[in-house]
């Protein structure tokens, strides 16, 4: 990972594309893949950033070119693909 790579402000792809299997405030069942997180603000910032309620999954995500690409759209594409590749067999994407 490039330590100089920073989160793209206003992107929000990592708060939409992946599923989160642990509960969080307002989403007791977690978050299905492709669903906007309840804590993603209108300007695509995380309301839980830096707070203890933020899921460990979210805290573990570190921005990098391989995950974020060069645009928000590319980040969505890369993260959607990663979600599909790591999904347990038999689990389908919810809409």
Secondary structure as UniProt FT lines:
FT   TURN            3..4
FT   TURN            9..10
FT   HELIX           13..15
FT   TURN            25..26
FT   TURN            28..29
FT   TURN            33..34
FT   TURN            38..39
FT   TURN            42..43
FT   TURN            47..50
FT   TURN            52..53
FT   HELIX           56..60
FT   HELIX           65..68
FT   HELIX           72..86
FT   TURN            89..90
//
